[in-house]
Amino acid sequence: MIATLIECCKLNAVNPHEWLTRTLSKLANGHPANNVAELLPWTAVA
């Protein structure tokens, strides 16, 4: 699963390390479980 998310980051031109750090921090700080889709790699593309 993690490898798939990392490859998804690469396909979307998102730095996997930065994305994972940001995502895990948000989850640790209480990001709502019903909004977890907001944390997926393709949402990081601006």
Summary of the structure (lengths in Angstrom):
residues: 46
radius of gyration: 10.2
end to end distance: 23.9
largest distance: 27.8
contacts: 96
relative contact order: 0.22
helix: 74%
strand: 0%
